[in-house]
Amino acid sequence: MITDLRNAFLDRLAAADPGLVRLRLAASAVLGIVIAVLVMLPLHFPLTTTLVAAIAAMMSAFTVNDATGGGQAVTLLLALVVGAASITAACIGSAYAPADSIVFVLLIFVAVYVQRFGARGIALGSMAFFLFFFPMFLQAHLAQVPHLLIALGIGVAANAVVRFLLLRRNAESELIRYRQAFRARLGAAVRATEAYISSGGSDRSKRQIRTSVERLHEVVLLIEDHAPDVVDDRRADQLRRRVIEVELAVQWLVITVRRTCSQPLPEGVADDLVARLSRFRSLMERDPRDLPLISETGEYSRMLVEGSRIDERAHPGDGVRRAIAELAVADDRAQRIASQSTSDFPADEDEETEPTKAFAYDNQTRGAIQAVLGGGLAVLAGQLISPQRWYWAVLTVFVVFIGTSSAGARFVKGLRRTGGTLLGIVGGVALALLVSGNTPAILTLLLVCVFGMVYTARVSQFLMAFFITSMLGLLYSLLGTFSIEVLWIRVAETAVGAACGLLAAVVVLPVRTRAVMLDDIALALDELHEFVESAATLLSGRENVNIIEMSRDLDRAVEQVRLTIEPLTHPINLRSARRDYGWHVLTTLEGIAFRARHVAARAQPGQLAGPVSERLDQFAGRIIANVDLVHEAVSNPGAARPRKLVRDDGTPVADRIDEAETRAVLSSMSHLDEGLIALGRVLGVGAQDPPPHS
């Protein structure tokens, strides 16, 4: 019983945090704080100075996320310089009010604007802002600057020790954890199909299926990114291909289950299918290193035999049995490749990317302008609530604008942050009263709150705000300034800051959710254009290109659309028509990406070479022309539509194809074409009837 519970807990942990990346980051933040505080103790600096060292260690762990170790080291050094400038400016500003509020607001512009430079820009902007904010919070003065700079250096150094020595990233172990997460989420997807069959397709089971498939896809992308770190390029490509095949098999199982359950099943069939899925799942949810290959089990042979019974006398549920067998075969292939992985680490190399323009007027610049105006409003409104603690309102404006690109996204983020802050009041009051006067207990709970804040930051603004507010209650208690009134001021300032940020986003150079969504769809269509063009080149044998990478780029683009479109699909959106529109766009794009992955996993060089290559080019050319037409509609949403999408005229690419793999590739390209036409219909581009087939 204990073993089962332990396994279940580990499976859930692996599924919730693929690779345990968030766990490592949270542990790094806590351990860095502990080291920084221990180093500061012999120096006998004041408590506020020690807190700056702890904050520097926490922020370094929280914000520095470069892809390579060398990049992280450079960012830490730059963060030291930027942080020193911010601390000095904050201490000078405290003596010359209102200089502090002016510089603070200008910092918002800089921090939001430098997001265009990727992970390093986000890290340095955040460090600059927060290391200006915390000296204000701690009421530091100019005379304390030397000690504060020493504390900053100790905090950053503590994080460097943790990052590069104590909790150094082990790429091979991380891949193992990704595999564990993959198997746990694969098991969750199969469990969701069991629930769907058992409930006859209830709404709850539909949501479970959608969530489990999305989370499985997330792990697939992580494995694709991580594979080159631990295996050579050839094996990494094979691993990606096999993992995609498993994901496709899961999605086919989901489709088959839905089709099977669309009609009433004879008595006993549903129970039989659930039992088979449960037996298959029992082989999934464990550490892959402790399991034999699925093909070495007796259950595997039975699944293949039962899944092959598809003929004119097919029994009810045989489609699901066949899908289970195909999933078992795909999983076996993936396990074989993954189990052969070696720890041959290549040197870290930065990918060549197009340089980012330092100065440009785009949505990022508009967001920075909105943020600085929202910050100015927050200063005025925040001082009306509390002349001493107005900076909380400005902080909320900054947090709302970081990582968001539209007014809708900022509204949702502000609402979550305000809600989490409100709930955090309860936690902060309860914890502060519980451990009042007990310094060791306060410090321990502070570390727990830091861990919770970092661990949940990437998945829930609500929970992160809860842990931050609880931590503040403990900090006020540690500093001897705790009161319930102070925490209520924190809530009021947060709400005002969110309102000011939203007002600026809506009134000043507004960036509508729909406009950002159309821009992101246009980028996804660019990736689709390149993918179809390259797939035709590969299938015809003219050039051997890696369309696996291109399908991954398309996945990334669709994932960005998912993030952008969230304000439309969020339950807080009271207009059901807009929610339906958002879900329709997203579902259609996901279907296109699914078919592209299927083509990438099955396509081989020269599969359609020879006499049929000309018809393949015509087929691909028509799809590309449709992509360009939809792209034009997305780029110019108000323009007239004289042209229409061209449907398939039914002309076969090849007269006779015996190979199942090739038939599967062509079938997926046809479905991709249908999905593109469906997307065009959603975006207002009609389709004309196909020309008569001669």
N, C-alpha and C positions, 0 to 999 in steps of 0.2 A: 504493500500500500504506500509506504513512504517513498519507495523507488519510483512508483508511478506518479506520485505527486511531484517529486523532484524532476522527473523527465518532462512532465507537463509544464512545470514552471520554466524550465530551461527552453523548451520549445516556444513558449509564449514570449520569453525574453528575446530569443533569437529572432522571432518573427517581428516583434515590435521595434527592435533596434538592429537592423541588418549590419553585420560586422562589428556590433557593439561599439560603433563609432561615437555615439552620443554618450555612452557610459564612460569611454576613455576620456572624452573631453571634460565631462563633469568631474571625473576623478582627478584629472590634471589640474583643474581649477582649484579643487579642494586641497590637493597635495601641495600645489604651488603656494597657496595662502599659508598653509602650515609651515612650510620651509621659510617663507618670507618673515613670518611673525617670530619664529625661533631665532632667525638671524638678527632681527631687530631688538630682541629682548636685552642682550648684553649691552646695547648702546644706550639704554635707558632714555630713549626718546619719549615724548608725550604720546598718549594714546592716539590722538588724531593723526600724528605722523605715522605711527605703526599701521593705522587703518589705510593710509595712502599706499603703503607697500603691499598690503593685502589686496587693495583694489587694483593696483597695477598688475599683480600676478593673476587675478581673476580675469581682468579685461584682456590680457595677453592670451590667455587660454581660450577665451570666448570669441575673440575677433580674428586672430591670425590663423588663416586657413589656406595658405598657399599649397599648391599641389605637390611641391617638392620640398625636401629638407633644406636645400640651399635657399630656395625662395622664402621659406619661413624664417631663416636666420637673417636674411636681408630685411624682411619686414619688421622683425623684432628690433633691429638696430635703428631703423627709421622711426619705429614707434617710440623708442627711447628719446630721440631728438624731438619728435612732434609733441610727446607728452611733457617734456621739459619746458617747451615753449608755452604749452597750454597752462601748466601749473604756474609758471612765472606770470603770465598774462592775467590769470585769475587772481593771484595775490596782489598784483598792482591795481587791478580793477576794483578790488575790495576797498582800497583806500581812496579811490576817485570815482565815486558814484556820480552819474549813472554809466560810467565807462564800462563797468562789468556787464550790464544788460546789453549795451550796444555790441560789444565784442561777442557776447554769447549768441546773440541773434545772427550776427555775421558768420559765426562758426557753423550755424545750421546750413547756410547756403553752401559753404565749402564742403561740409561733410556729405550733404546730399548730392552735390555736383560731382564729387570724385568717385561716386559709385560707378561711373562710366568706365573706370579703370580696373574693374573686376575686383577680385578678392583683396588685393593689396589696397586699392582705393577705399573699399568699404572698411577694412581694418584700420587704416590710418585716420580716416575721417571719424570713425567711432572713437578711437583712442583720443584724438584731439578734443572731441566734444565732451566725453565723459571725464577726462582728466582736467577739464576746465570746470565741469559741474561739481565734482566731488570736493575740491577745495572750497567752493562756495558753500556746499552743504556742511562742511566741517568748520566753516568760518575761519579759514586760514588767513594769515597776515603776511606782509612782505618780509618781515624778519624771519619767518619760518622757511623761506624758499630754499636755503642751502640744505636744511634737514629734509625737506620734502623731496628735493632732487635725489638725495642719497636713498631715500625710501623708494622712489621710483626705480632707480637702478637696481636695488635689491629685489624689488618685485618682479621686474622683467627678467633678471638673472635667475630668479627662482623658477619662473616658468620655463626658461631655457634649459635648466637642469632637468626638470621633469620631462619636458618635451623630447630632448635629445638623449637622455641617459636613463631615467627611471622608468618612464612609460613610453619608451621609443616605439614608434609604429613598426610592427612586424608584418610585412606584406603577406608572407606565406600564411601566418596564423590568421590574418584578417580574411584571406581567401577561404580558409576553412570555416570561419564564422559566417561568411557570406553563404557558403554551401549549406551550413546548418540552417540559416535563415531561409534559404531557398526551399529546403525540404520541409521546414515548418510551415511555410506559406503555401507550398504545394499541398500539404496535408490539409491546411485550412480551406483551400479551394475545393478539394474533394469533399470535405465535410460539409461545405455549403451546398454542393450538389445533392448530398444525402438529405439535407434539410429541405431542399426544394422538392425532391421526390416525395418525401414523407408528408410534407404539408400540402402537396398538390399545387405548388407554385404560389405560395403566399407572398404578400408584399415584403414581409420581413426577410424571407429567404431570398427574394430577388435582390434586396439591398446587401445581404450577406455575400451573395455571389459577386455582385459588382465590386464591393470593397475588397474581397479576397483576390479577385483577378487584378485589380489595380495594384495591390500591394505585392503580388507576385511579379508583376511587370517592373515595379520599382527595384526589386532585388535583381532581376535579370539585367537591368541597366547597370547596376552596381558591379555585377560580375563581369559584364562586358568591359567596363572601365578598368577593373582591377586585374583582369587576366594578364595583360602584358607585363605586369610587375613581377610575376612569378614564373612565367613560362615563356618559351621562345615564341616568336611571331607566328610561326606555322601552327603550333599547338594552341596558341591563344585564339587564332581564327577558328580552329576546329571546336574549341570549347564554346565560343560564342555561338557558332552554328548549332551545336547540340542543345545548348540552353534555350535558344530561340525555338528549336523544335519541340522541346518540352512545353514551353509556354503556348505554342500553337496547338499542341495536343490537348492542353487544359482548356483552351478556348473552344476547341472543337467538341470536347466533352460537354462543356456548358451548353453549346448550341444544340447538341444532340439531346441532352436531357430536357431542354426546353421544348424541343419539337416532340419528343416522346410523351411529355406530360401535357401537351396541348389537347390530347384526346384521353378519355377515361381508360385506365389500364385494367386488364382482367385481374381478377382476384389473385393475390399472391405475387404478381409480377413486381409491384413496387417494393414489397418486402425483400424479394430476391435481389433486385438491383441495389437496394440500400446495403444489404449484407455483402454483396460483391465489392461495392465501393469501400465499405468499412474494412474488409480484408486487405484491399489494395492500400488503403491509408495506413494500415498498421505497419506496412513496410516503408512508409515515408517519414514519419515524425521521430526520427532518431538521428544521432550523430552519424554522418556518412562514413566516418572512419571505423565505426564499430559494426557496420552492416556488411553482409556479403552483397555482391552484385545481385540485383533483383532477378537476373536470369539464372542464378544458381539456386533459386528456390522452387519448390514444387508448385507453388501458387502461380508462378509465372507461366509455366507450361499450361496449366488449366485455363488461365486467362486467354492465352493465344488460341487454344482449341475452341473455347466457347466464343471468342470474338471472331473466329473465321466462319461461323455458321450463318452466313448471309447468302441465301439463295431464294428460289421462287417459293420455298416453304418457310420463309423466315418467321420466327416466333416474335411475339410482342416483346419489346425491350432489347432485341438483338443489336439495334443501332448503338445503344448505350454500351452493350458488352464489347462491341467492336471498338468503340472509342476508348474504353478502358484498356483494351489490348494495345491499341496504338500508343496510348500514354505510357504503358509499361515498356514498350519497345523504345520509345524516345528517352525515357528515364534511364534505361539500361545503357544506351549509347552515351548519354551525358555522364553517367557515373564512370564509365570506362575511361573517357577522356580526362575527367577531373581527377580520378585516382592516379593517373600517370603524371600528374603535375610535379615538376621539380623546382627546387629553390635556386634557379639560375637567375640571379638578380641583374638586370641591366643597369647601367649607370643612369642616374637621373638626367633627363634632358627636357628642357622646356620646349613645348610644341611651338612651331612657327605660326604665328597668328598675325592677322592684319593689324597694324598699329592703330590704336584708338586716337582719334583727334582730340587734342587738348582743349580746343575751343570750338564749340558747335552749338547751334541753336536747335535743340530737339526736345523730345519729351522730358529727358533728364534735366535739361536746363530749365524748362518750364516748371518742372517739379521743384527745383532748387529755388526759383523765384517765388513760387507759392509758399515754400517752407519758410523763407525768410520773412515774408509778409505775415504769414500765420504766426511766426515766432514773435513778431512785433506786437501783433494783437494780443498774444498770450502774455507778454510782459505787462501790458496795460491792464488786462482783465485779471491776471494773477495778482497784481499788486492791490487791486480792489478787495480781493479776498484776504490776502496776507502780505503785507509789505516785506516781511522777513523770508517768506517761503514761496515767492512768485516763480522761482526757477523750476518748480515741479511742472507748471503749465508749459513752459518752454521745452522741458525734457519730453513731455508727451507729444508735442508737435514734431520734434525730431524723430521719435520712435515711430510715429504714424507714417512719416514720409520715407523712412528707410525701408527699402525692399518693396515699395509699392509704386505703381505707375499710373493709376487712374483714381478719380474721385470715389468711385464705388469701392475700390479696394481699401482706400484710406478710411472710408466710413466703417467698413466691416472691421478693420483692424482697431480703429478707435473704440468701437463698441466693445470688442473683446477685451481690450486693455482696461476700459473703465469697469466692465463687469468683474474682471479678475481683481482689480484694485478694491472694489467694494467688498468682495468676498475675503480679500486679504486683510481687511480691517478686522474681521472676526478672528482670523488666525493670529494676526499681530497682537491684538488685545489679549487673547487667551494665553499666548506664549509669554508675553511680557509680564502678565500678572502671575503666571505659573512659576516663572523662574526669577522673579524680581529679587535683586540683591545677590543672586548666586552666579558669580562671574563664570566659573567653568561650565555651568549648564547653559548660560547665554552663548558662550563661544561655541559650544557643541551644536546648539540649535542654529546658530548663524551658519556654520559649515553645512548643516543639513539643508538650509534654505538656499545656499549658494549651489549646492549639488542639484537640488530640484530646479532652480532657475536655469542652469546651463543645460541640464538633461532635457527639459521640456521646451527650450527656446525655439527649436526648429520645428516643433510639431504643434505647439499650442500657445498662442499669445495670452490666452486666458489664464492658463496655469502659470506661465512665466510671471505675469503681473501679480498673481496671487502670492508666489514665493517672494517676489521683490518687496511687496507691501508687508508681508510677514517679517521679512528680514529687517525692514526699516523700523518696525515696532521694537525689535530686539536691539537694533543699533541705538535708538533713542533711549532705551532702558540702560544700555551699557554706558552711554554718555551722561546719564542722569537727567535727561530732558523728556522722558516719556510722559505723554498724556493722551487720553482718548481724543481730546480736541485737536491735537496735532495730526493724528491719523485721519480725522474727518476733514481737516484742511487738505491733506494729501488727496483724498477722494475728490473734493471740490476742484482742486487745481488740475487733477487729471481730466475730469469731465470738461472743464473750461478749455484746457489745452486741446483736447480732441475736437471740441466744437470750433475753436479758432482754426485749427488745421483744416477741418472740413470746409469751413466757410471760405478760406483762402483757395482751397482746391476747386470749389464750385464756382466762385465768382471771378477769380483772377486767372486769366489764361487757362480756362478749364480743359482738362484732358478727360474726355468721356470714356467710360468703360468700353463702349461699342467701338470707338475709334481705335483704342489700343488693341482690342480684340481683332479688328480687321487688319491692323499692321502685323500682328502675330500670325494670323492666318496666311497673309501674303508671304511671310518668311517660310511657313510650312509648305506652301505651294512651290516656292523656289526649290526647297529640298526635294519635293515630289517630282518636279520637272527633271532635276539632275538624276534622281533615282531611276525614273522610267527610261530616260535616255541611256544611262549606263547599263541598265538591265538588258535593253535591246542589243547594246554593243557586246555584252557578255554572252548572251544566248546565241547571237549570230556567229560568234567565234572571232570577231574582228580584233578584240582586245580583252585581255584578262584583267578585269577591274574588281575591286573589293566592294561589292554592293552591300555586304554586311555592315560596313562602316556607314554607308549612306542611309541604310534603313535605321541605324541608331540615331543619325542626325535628324531624320524625320521624326523619330520618337521624341527626341528632345524638343523639337519645335512644337509638336502636339502637346507635350507636357507644359510648355510655356503657355499655350492657349488655355489649358486647363486652369492654370493659376490665374490668368487674366480674367477668365470668364466667371470665376467664383462669385463675384458680386451679383451676377445675373441669376445664378443657380442657387444662391444661398437662401435658406428659408425666410430670412428677414425681408427678402424682396416680395412685397405683397402682390405684385402684378404677375399672375399665373402665366399670362401669355409670354412675358419676358423670360420667366423661368423655363417654360417649355421650349422657347426659341434657343436659349442657351444650351439646354440639354440636347436638343436636336443637332445643333452645330457640333457640340463636343462629341456626341455619339457617332456622328457621321465621320468626323476626322479620325476618331479612334478606329473605326472600321477600315478606313483607308490605310492607316498605319499598320493594322493587323495584317491586311492583305500584302502590304509591302514586305513585312517581316517574313511572311510565308514564301514570297517569291525569293527573298534573299537566302532563306534557309535551304531551298530546294534547287535553285538555279545552278547550273554548271556551265563552264565554257563550251561553246559550240553545240549546245543542245538542239538548237534549231538552225544549224548551219546548212548551207547548200541551197537546194531549189526553193525552200520555204522562207529563206531569209528575207526575200523581197516583200513577201506578204507580212512577215513579222515587223519589218520597218514601217509598212503602211499602218498596221495595227497600233504600234507604239507611237507613230507620228500623229495619229488621230487623238490618242490619249493626251499627248503633249500639247496639241492644239487646244484641247478642252481645258487643260491645266492653265494655259496662257489666257484663255478667255475668262475663266473664273478669277484668275489673278487680276486681270484688267478690271473686272467688276468690283473686286475687293479694294483695289487701289483708287478707283474713282466711283465711289458708291452712288453719287448723284447723277452720273452720266447716263445717256440713253443706251439701250441695248439692241442695236440693229442685228447683231449676230446671235445665234443660238448654239448650244452645245450639240455635237453630232453623236447620235447613238450608234451602237454597233449594228452593222448591216447584216450580221450573221455569217459573213464570209469566214470559213475556217482558216486558221493560220497554216495548218497542215492537214492534208486530206486524211491521213491515217497515222495515229500515234499509239504505239503499243506500250511505251514506257509510262508507268504510273507516275513517276516523278515529274516527267514533262507535262503530262496531263494536269497534274496538280499545279504546276507553275502557270500554265495557260489559264486554268480555271481561276486562280487567284488574281491574275492580271485582269481578267474579265470582271471579277467582282470589284476590283479596285476602280475600274472604269465606271461601274454602276454607282459606287460610292461617290465618285467625283461628280457624276451627274446629279446625284441626290444632294450633294453639298451646293452645287450651283442652283438647284431649285430653291433651297433654303435662303440663298443669298440673292435671289431674284433673277437668276439667269435661266431662261427656259431651255428646253431641249427639243430639237426638231425630230420629226420621224426619220428613221433610217432610210437611205436610198434603196430602191428595189435591188434585190440580189439577183444578178444575172447568172 
